Amino acid sequence: MAQQQQVPVMVMPAGEKKTSVGQIILWIILIIVILTLLFYVYFWSTSTIGSQKISGAWQSLKTTYNPLSWYGNQLKEAKDIGRIWETSENQTAESLGVKFLAFESVGGKIMPQGAMLVLRYKLDLGEGVKELPLDLECKLKDPSVKEKEIEVESKTLLPVDKPKVSTEDPQSYSSITCQIVTKTSTQDKTVTAEGTVKFPINNQRGSLKVYFTEDKVNKGKAFFQEQGLKETLPIMAKYNKEPVELGIGVGYENVQPVIVGEDQFPSVGISLKNRWDGRVKKIRSLALILPKGIQIDEEKNKNPTIVCPFESAGNVGTGKYQKYSAKESVLAQITEFGKTSTSLDLSRSFFCWLKPVPAEILGNNPFIDDEYSVEVSYDYELQPRTETITLKGVPLGETAQPTTPQSDKTPTTTTENQGTQTSSTTPTVTKYYLCENPARGEFSCVTQCNPTDCESSCEKTFFNTQGECDTQAIILNQAVYGT
């Protein structure tokens, strides 16, 4: 009889069974927590706010961490460096133009539908601004429908439509407001009030000191050492803190001196680079001024083109310089550039081949120095500023509706019922108009607009109660007249 072999049996200790049950409970709790989080994430991600957050984060990730995007940006940056002629900043220059700091709701950020919104342009002026005309716009947008503009009852810019501002007159820019009368509605709505500021820059000028020689041996730094000239190289135009940095260079490398003579091909480069928080909407004029004896080579450039937009405009400076102006039809092809919420297309540049006449430039001198100058005029628009306002719905019974003028006699209807006479009277609705009297420097509430005392915009803004009208008058007096 074969001997039976004992098979070892593993006996689980009593404590191990309790541990397994505990682990199962922990797993169940963990699964419930994970499912709860998944449900929360799902409902949050399908909500408006969640969708916006996810979309923004995804776009940011694609831009920041996408290798292809990164490589493309590096190429673009390298390209920009190649066509931007740098400047040296004038540290003593004062900032010019206007800074748009905020677009503020004077009456508050929660207003009833149908009310008048008063929004103040908070501006700051640089030194030396005199009678600068501002082109202002204001509007309401619906943030839930791709920033669609909302129709309103009326819009009024105060104290005037196109104010002229000066640094020495703070009153000229500290009290500029936009009044928007909204349409009446029973629904609550959140809107975005947007203000824009645009102004012209006329005849901004930049100049570059340029050395000319026929010396083909001593180039670059060697030329300046040979001639004992003390210059900081590379020589650059000055930037005086205008909205646009105006760069000028002698060729792509911007190496001086400019060698004139046979088998030499000098050129000039111009770059306009946005430096402020806004964008160039339109270049109205652009001119290049060259010393006598330096001409634009029309054969090489085939000008005017978008690259070299200039054509001869005659002599200037008692005949010492030749002026070339950009052709209007070519300027019209130059698109706006600068900063927006989605773009950083910051510059425009131009390049022209030159044709020197050595005898006219140098005479009997081994070298001379003169300058290339550029003048540009443009319209500049600062980044829009916004204010978020909630418009609360007004019940139908309280909605302010324009009414026709009432006659002096109250209309009455009479009915007879079993010998008893009853009369019903149509109630008269009193409207309180907001009257601005610039001569007295105040806003006040009136029941009738008198053309001799009130501006023509008086009848556009009215209220059903004197209290509402008085409140708006107080706000406007503080914002516009400082009283």
C-alpha positions as CSV (number, residue, x, y, z in Angstrom):
1,M,0.0,0.0,0.0
2,A,1.5,3.3,-1.1
3,Q,2.3,5.8,1.5
4,Q,0.2,8.9,1.3
5,Q,2.1,12.1,1.0
6,Q,1.0,15.0,3.2
7,V,0.1,18.2,1.3
8,P,0.9,21.3,3.2
9,V,-2.1,23.5,3.7
10,M,-1.8,27.3,4.3
11,V,-4.0,28.5,7.1
12,M,-4.8,32.2,7.1
13,P,-4.5,33.8,10.4
14,A,-7.7,35.1,11.9
15,G,-6.5,38.7,11.7
16,E,-5.9,38.6,8.0
17,K,-9.7,38.2,7.2
18,K,-10.5,41.4,9.0
19,T,-7.8,43.3,7.1
20,S,-9.3,42.2,3.7
21,V,-12.7,43.3,4.7
22,G,-11.3,46.7,5.6
23,Q,-9.5,47.0,2.3
24,I,-12.7,46.2,0.4
25,I,-14.5,49.0,2.3
26,L,-11.7,51.4,1.5
27,W,-11.9,50.5,-2.2
28,I,-15.7,51.0,-2.2
29,I,-15.3,54.4,-0.6
30,L,-12.5,55.3,-3.0
31,I,-14.7,54.3,-6.0
32,I,-17.6,56.4,-4.7
33,V,-15.3,59.4,-4.3
34,I,-13.9,58.9,-7.8
35,L,-17.4,58.6,-9.3
36,T,-18.6,61.7,-7.5
37,L,-15.6,63.7,-8.8
38,L,-16.2,62.4,-12.3
39,F,-19.8,63.5,-12.2
40,Y,-18.7,66.9,-10.8
41,V,-16.1,67.3,-13.5
42,Y,-18.6,66.4,-16.2
43,F,-21.2,68.8,-15.1
44,W,-18.7,71.6,-14.5
45,S,-17.0,71.1,-17.9
46,T,-20.3,71.3,-19.7
47,S,-21.3,74.5,-18.0
48,T,-20.6,77.9,-19.5
49,I,-17.8,78.8,-17.1
50,G,-16.2,75.4,-17.3
51,S,-16.2,75.3,-21.1
52,Q,-14.6,78.8,-21.2
53,K,-11.9,77.8,-18.6
54,I,-11.1,74.5,-20.4
55,S,-11.0,76.2,-23.8
56,G,-8.7,78.9,-22.5
57,A,-6.4,76.4,-20.7
58,W,-6.2,74.2,-23.8
59,Q,-5.3,77.1,-26.1
60,S,-2.6,78.2,-23.6
61,L,-1.2,74.7,-23.4
62,K,-1.2,74.4,-27.2
63,T,0.7,77.7,-27.5
64,T,3.1,77.2,-24.7
65,Y,4.0,73.5,-24.9
66,N,3.4,72.6,-28.5
67,P,6.9,72.1,-30.0
68,L,5.7,73.1,-33.5
69,S,4.2,76.4,-32.1
70,W,7.4,77.0,-30.1
71,Y,9.6,76.5,-33.2
72,G,7.4,78.7,-35.3
73,N,7.6,81.5,-32.7
74,Q,11.4,81.2,-32.7
75,L,11.5,81.6,-36.4
76,K,9.2,84.6,-36.3
77,E,11.3,86.2,-33.6
78,A,14.5,85.6,-35.7
79,K,12.7,87.1,-38.7
80,D,11.7,90.2,-36.6
81,I,15.2,90.8,-35.5
82,G,16.4,90.7,-39.1
83,R,14.0,93.5,-40.3
84,I,13.9,95.7,-37.2
85,W,16.4,98.6,-37.0
86,E,17.0,99.3,-33.3
87,T,17.1,102.7,-31.6
88,S,18.7,104.2,-28.5
89,E,16.2,105.5,-26.0
90,N,16.3,109.1,-25.0
91,Q,16.1,108.8,-21.3
92,T,15.4,112.5,-20.8
93,A,12.4,112.5,-23.2
94,E,8.9,112.8,-21.7
95,S,6.1,110.4,-22.7
96,L,3.8,111.8,-25.4
97,G,0.2,111.2,-26.2
98,V,-2.5,109.7,-24.0
99,K,-2.8,106.7,-21.7
100,F,-6.2,105.1,-21.2
101,L,-6.3,103.8,-17.6
102,A,-9.9,102.7,-17.1
103,F,-13.5,102.9,-18.3
104,E,-15.4,103.4,-15.0
105,S,-19.1,103.2,-14.3
106,V,-19.9,106.3,-12.2
107,G,-23.4,105.2,-11.0
108,G,-22.4,101.7,-9.9
109,K,-22.1,98.2,-11.5
110,I,-25.7,97.2,-10.9
111,M,-28.3,99.3,-12.6
112,P,-32.0,98.9,-13.6
113,Q,-32.8,98.1,-17.2
114,G,-33.8,101.3,-19.0
115,A,-31.6,103.4,-16.8
116,M,-28.9,105.8,-18.1
117,L,-25.3,104.5,-17.6
118,V,-22.6,107.0,-17.0
119,L,-19.1,105.8,-17.9
120,R,-16.0,107.9,-17.3
121,Y,-12.8,107.8,-19.4
122,K,-10.0,107.7,-16.9
123,L,-7.1,109.3,-18.9
124,D,-3.5,110.3,-18.2
125,L,-1.6,112.7,-20.4
126,G,2.1,112.9,-21.1
127,E,4.1,116.2,-21.0
128,G,3.6,118.7,-23.8
129,V,0.3,117.7,-25.1
130,K,-1.6,120.7,-26.5
131,E,-5.1,120.7,-28.0
132,L,-4.9,117.0,-29.0
133,P,-8.2,115.9,-30.6
134,L,-9.6,112.6,-29.3
135,D,-11.8,110.3,-31.2
136,L,-13.9,108.4,-28.6
137,E,-16.3,105.5,-28.9
138,C,-18.4,103.7,-26.4
139,K,-20.8,100.7,-26.7
140,L,-22.4,97.9,-24.8
141,K,-21.6,94.3,-25.8
142,D,-23.2,90.9,-25.0
143,P,-20.4,88.7,-23.6
144,S,-22.4,85.6,-24.1
145,V,-22.9,86.1,-27.9
146,K,-19.3,86.7,-29.2
147,E,-19.2,90.2,-27.9
148,K,-22.2,91.3,-30.1
149,E,-23.0,94.9,-29.8
150,I,-26.2,95.6,-27.9
151,E,-28.8,98.1,-29.3
152,V,-29.4,101.0,-26.9
153,E,-31.8,104.0,-26.8
154,S,-29.1,106.6,-27.1
155,K,-25.4,107.4,-26.6
156,T,-24.0,110.8,-25.8
157,L,-20.4,111.9,-25.2
158,L,-19.9,114.8,-22.7
159,P,-18.9,117.5,-22.5
160,V,-18.4,117.4,-26.4
161,D,-18.3,114.7,-29.0
162,K,-14.6,115.2,-30.0
163,P,-12.8,116.8,-27.0
164,K,-9.4,118.5,-27.4
165,V,-7.1,117.7,-24.4
166,S,-4.0,119.5,-23.0
167,T,-1.6,118.5,-20.3
168,E,-1.8,122.0,-18.7
169,D,-5.6,121.8,-18.5
170,P,-6.6,118.7,-16.4
171,Q,-10.3,119.7,-16.7
172,S,-10.1,119.0,-20.5
173,Y,-9.5,115.3,-19.9
174,S,-10.5,114.4,-16.3
175,S,-14.3,114.6,-16.8
176,I,-15.0,113.0,-20.1
177,T,-18.0,110.7,-19.9
178,C,-20.2,108.5,-22.1
179,Q,-23.9,108.4,-21.3
180,I,-25.7,105.3,-22.6
181,V,-29.5,105.0,-22.1
182,T,-30.4,101.3,-22.2
183,K,-33.6,99.7,-23.5
184,T,-36.2,98.7,-20.9
185,S,-36.5,94.9,-20.2
186,T,-37.9,92.6,-17.6
187,Q,-34.9,90.3,-17.8
188,D,-31.7,90.5,-15.9
189,K,-28.6,90.8,-18.1
190,T,-24.9,91.2,-17.7
191,V,-23.3,93.4,-20.3
192,T,-19.8,94.7,-21.1
193,A,-19.4,98.4,-21.5
194,E,-16.4,99.1,-23.8
195,G,-14.7,102.4,-24.4
196,T,-12.0,103.2,-27.0
197,V,-9.7,106.2,-27.5
198,K,-8.0,107.1,-30.7
199,F,-5.8,110.2,-31.5
200,P,-3.5,111.4,-34.3
201,I,0.2,111.7,-34.2
202,N,1.4,114.2,-36.7
203,N,4.9,114.4,-38.3
204,Q,6.8,112.3,-35.9
205,R,10.4,112.5,-36.9
206,G,13.4,110.3,-36.6
207,S,17.0,110.8,-37.8
208,L,20.1,108.8,-38.2
209,K,23.6,110.2,-38.3
210,V,25.4,108.7,-41.4
211,Y,29.1,108.8,-42.4
212,F,30.0,108.7,-46.1
213,T,33.4,107.8,-47.5
214,E,35.1,106.2,-50.6
215,D,37.6,104.4,-48.3
216,K,37.1,100.7,-49.1
217,V,39.9,99.5,-46.9
218,N,38.9,100.8,-43.4
219,K,35.4,99.5,-42.7
220,G,33.4,99.5,-39.6
221,K,35.2,100.1,-36.4
222,A,38.6,100.4,-38.2
223,F,37.3,103.5,-40.1
224,F,36.4,105.4,-36.9
225,Q,39.7,104.5,-35.3
226,E,41.6,105.6,-38.4
227,Q,39.8,109.0,-38.5
228,G,39.9,109.5,-34.7
229,L,36.1,109.7,-34.5
230,K,34.4,108.8,-31.2
231,E,31.1,107.2,-31.9
232,T,29.1,104.5,-30.1
233,L,28.6,101.7,-32.6
234,P,26.3,100.8,-34.1
235,I,25.0,104.3,-34.6
236,M,21.2,104.4,-34.1
237,A,18.3,106.8,-34.3
238,K,16.9,108.1,-31.0
239,Y,13.6,106.9,-29.6
240,N,11.7,109.7,-27.7
241,K,9.0,107.6,-26.1
242,E,6.4,108.1,-28.8
243,P,3.7,105.4,-29.4
244,V,5.8,104.1,-32.4
245,E,9.6,103.5,-32.3
246,L,11.0,104.8,-35.6
247,G,14.1,102.9,-36.5
248,I,16.5,103.7,-39.4
249,G,19.5,101.7,-40.6
250,V,22.1,101.7,-43.4
251,G,21.4,98.3,-44.9
252,Y,20.5,95.1,-43.2
253,E,23.7,95.0,-41.1
254,N,23.6,98.7,-40.2
255,V,27.4,99.0,-40.4
256,Q,28.9,102.4,-41.0
257,P,30.4,104.2,-42.8
258,V,28.4,104.1,-46.0
259,I,30.9,103.5,-48.8
260,V,30.1,105.3,-52.0
261,G,31.6,104.7,-55.4
262,E,31.7,102.0,-58.1
263,D,30.5,98.5,-57.2
264,Q,28.9,99.7,-54.0
265,F,25.3,99.2,-53.3
266,P,24.1,101.2,-50.3
267,S,20.6,100.9,-48.9
268,V,18.3,102.3,-46.2
269,G,16.0,100.4,-43.9
270,I,13.1,101.8,-42.0
271,S,11.0,100.1,-39.2
272,L,7.9,101.3,-37.4
273,K,7.5,99.3,-34.2
274,N,4.6,99.7,-31.8
275,R,5.8,100.5,-28.2
276,W,2.6,101.5,-26.5
277,D,-0.4,99.5,-25.2
278,G,-2.4,99.9,-28.5
279,R,-2.1,99.8,-32.2
280,V,-1.5,101.9,-35.3
281,K,-4.8,102.1,-37.1
282,K,-3.7,103.9,-40.2
283,I,-0.5,105.4,-41.6
284,R,-1.5,108.7,-43.1
285,S,1.8,109.8,-44.5
286,L,5.4,108.6,-44.6
287,A,8.4,110.5,-46.0
288,L,12.1,109.7,-46.4
289,I,14.6,112.7,-46.5
290,L,18.0,112.0,-48.0
291,P,21.1,114.3,-48.4
292,K,21.8,115.8,-51.7
293,G,23.7,113.3,-53.9
294,I,21.8,110.3,-52.4
295,Q,18.9,109.1,-54.5
296,I,16.5,106.1,-54.4
297,D,17.5,103.7,-57.2
298,E,14.3,103.4,-59.1
299,E,15.7,100.7,-61.4
300,K,16.5,98.3,-58.6
301,N,13.5,99.1,-56.4
302,K,10.8,99.4,-59.1
303,N,9.2,101.8,-56.6
304,P,6.8,102.7,-55.4
305,T,6.0,99.3,-53.9
306,I,4.9,98.0,-50.5
307,V,8.6,97.4,-49.8
308,C,9.9,100.7,-51.0
309,P,6.8,102.9,-51.2
310,F,8.5,106.2,-52.0
311,E,8.4,108.6,-55.0
312,S,10.2,111.9,-55.4
313,A,8.6,114.9,-53.7
314,G,11.2,117.5,-54.6
315,N,14.0,119.3,-52.7
316,V,13.7,120.6,-49.2
317,G,16.0,122.5,-46.8
318,T,17.1,125.1,-49.3
319,G,18.0,122.4,-51.7
320,K,20.3,120.4,-49.4
321,Y,18.0,117.4,-49.1
322,Q,15.8,115.4,-51.4
323,K,12.4,114.3,-50.1
324,Y,10.6,111.1,-51.0
325,S,7.0,110.6,-50.0
326,A,5.1,107.3,-49.8
327,K,2.4,107.0,-52.4
328,E,-1.1,107.1,-50.9
329,S,-2.3,104.1,-52.9
330,V,0.6,102.1,-51.4
331,L,0.0,103.4,-47.9
332,A,-3.6,102.1,-48.2
333,Q,-2.2,98.6,-48.5
334,I,-0.4,98.8,-45.1
335,T,-2.6,97.0,-42.6
336,E,-2.9,98.1,-38.9
337,F,-0.4,96.7,-36.5
338,G,0.2,96.7,-32.7
339,K,-1.3,95.0,-29.7
340,T,-4.7,93.4,-29.4
341,S,-6.1,90.7,-27.1
342,T,-5.2,88.0,-29.6
343,S,-2.3,89.4,-31.7
344,L,1.2,90.8,-31.3
345,D,1.8,92.0,-34.9
346,L,4.0,94.8,-33.7
347,S,5.9,96.3,-36.7
348,R,6.0,97.3,-40.3
349,S,9.3,97.8,-42.2
350,F,10.6,99.1,-45.5
351,F,13.8,98.8,-47.5
352,C,15.1,100.8,-50.5
353,W,18.3,100.5,-52.6
354,L,20.1,103.8,-53.0
355,K,22.1,105.4,-55.8
356,P,24.8,107.8,-54.6
357,V,26.7,110.3,-56.6
358,P,30.1,110.5,-54.9
359,A,31.1,113.9,-56.3
360,E,27.9,115.6,-55.0
361,I,28.2,113.9,-51.6
362,L,31.9,114.2,-50.7
363,G,33.3,117.0,-52.9
364,N,37.0,117.0,-52.1
365,N,36.6,115.5,-48.6
366,P,37.8,112.0,-47.6
367,F,34.6,111.6,-45.6
368,I,31.6,113.6,-44.4
369,D,28.7,113.0,-42.0
370,D,25.1,113.9,-42.7
371,E,21.8,112.3,-41.8
372,Y,18.8,110.2,-43.1
373,S,15.5,111.4,-41.7
374,V,12.0,109.9,-41.7
375,E,8.7,111.6,-41.0
376,V,5.5,109.7,-40.3
377,S,1.9,110.7,-39.4
378,Y,-0.6,108.0,-38.1
379,D,-3.7,107.4,-36.1
380,Y,-3.2,105.5,-32.9
381,E,-5.8,103.6,-30.9
382,L,-5.2,102.6,-27.3
383,Q,-6.3,99.2,-26.1
384,P,-10.1,99.3,-25.3
385,R,-11.0,99.3,-21.6
386,T,-14.1,97.6,-20.3
387,E,-16.5,97.6,-17.3
388,T,-18.9,94.7,-16.5
389,I,-22.4,95.9,-15.5
390,T,-25.4,94.0,-14.4
391,L,-28.8,95.3,-15.7
392,K,-31.6,94.3,-13.4
393,G,-35.0,93.6,-15.0
394,V,-37.8,96.0,-14.3
395,P,-41.4,94.7,-13.8
396,L,-43.7,95.7,-16.6
397,G,-45.8,97.9,-14.4
398,E,-42.8,99.9,-13.5
399,T,-41.3,100.2,-17.0
400,A,-40.6,103.8,-18.0
401,Q,-42.2,104.4,-21.4
402,P,-42.0,107.6,-23.4
403,T,-45.4,109.4,-23.4
404,T,-46.9,111.9,-25.7
405,P,-47.3,115.5,-24.3
406,Q,-50.4,115.9,-22.2
407,S,-52.8,118.7,-22.8
408,D,-53.7,121.2,-20.1
409,K,-57.1,119.6,-19.8
410,T,-57.3,116.2,-18.2
411,P,-59.4,113.9,-20.5
412,T,-62.4,112.5,-18.7
413,T,-64.9,109.8,-19.7
414,T,-68.4,109.7,-18.2
415,T,-70.8,106.7,-18.0
416,E,-74.3,106.4,-16.6
417,N,-75.3,103.4,-14.6
418,Q,-78.9,103.3,-13.1
419,G,-78.9,107.1,-12.8
420,T,-75.5,107.2,-11.1
421,Q,-72.8,109.2,-12.9
422,T,-69.2,108.0,-12.6
423,S,-66.1,109.5,-14.1
424,S,-62.7,107.9,-14.8
425,T,-59.6,110.1,-15.2
426,T,-56.5,109.1,-17.3
427,P,-53.5,109.7,-15.0
428,T,-50.9,112.2,-16.2
429,V,-47.3,110.8,-16.3
430,T,-44.7,113.4,-15.3
431,K,-41.3,113.0,-16.9
432,Y,-38.2,114.5,-15.3
433,Y,-35.6,115.5,-17.9
434,L,-31.9,115.7,-17.3
435,C,-30.9,119.3,-18.3
436,E,-27.3,120.3,-18.8
437,N,-26.5,124.0,-18.6
438,P,-22.8,124.5,-19.6
439,A,-23.0,128.2,-18.9
440,R,-23.8,127.5,-15.2
441,G,-21.7,124.3,-15.2
442,E,-24.4,122.0,-13.8
443,F,-26.9,119.3,-14.5
444,S,-30.4,119.7,-13.0
445,C,-33.9,118.0,-13.3
446,V,-36.7,119.8,-15.2
447,T,-40.1,118.8,-16.3
448,Q,-39.7,120.8,-19.6
449,C,-36.6,121.3,-21.7
450,N,-36.0,124.9,-22.3
451,P,-33.6,125.4,-25.3
452,T,-32.1,128.5,-23.8
453,D,-31.1,126.7,-20.6
454,C,-30.6,123.1,-21.7
455,E,-28.5,121.3,-24.3
456,S,-30.3,119.7,-27.2
457,S,-29.7,116.3,-25.7
458,C,-32.1,117.2,-22.8
459,E,-35.2,115.3,-24.2
460,K,-33.2,112.1,-24.8
461,T,-32.9,111.3,-21.1
462,F,-35.8,111.3,-18.7
463,F,-37.0,109.5,-15.5
464,N,-40.4,108.7,-14.1
465,T,-39.5,109.9,-10.6
466,Q,-37.6,113.1,-9.5
467,G,-35.5,111.0,-7.0
468,E,-34.0,109.0,-9.8
469,C,-33.3,112.1,-11.9
470,D,-31.8,114.0,-8.9
471,T,-29.4,111.0,-8.3
472,Q,-28.2,111.0,-11.8
473,A,-27.7,114.8,-11.8
474,I,-25.6,114.5,-8.6
475,I,-23.4,111.8,-10.2
476,L,-22.9,113.8,-13.4
477,N,-22.1,117.0,-11.6
478,Q,-19.4,115.3,-9.7
479,A,-18.0,113.5,-12.8
480,V,-18.3,116.3,-15.4
481,Y,-18.0,119.6,-13.4
482,G,-16.4,118.4,-10.1
483,T,-19.2,119.8,-8.0
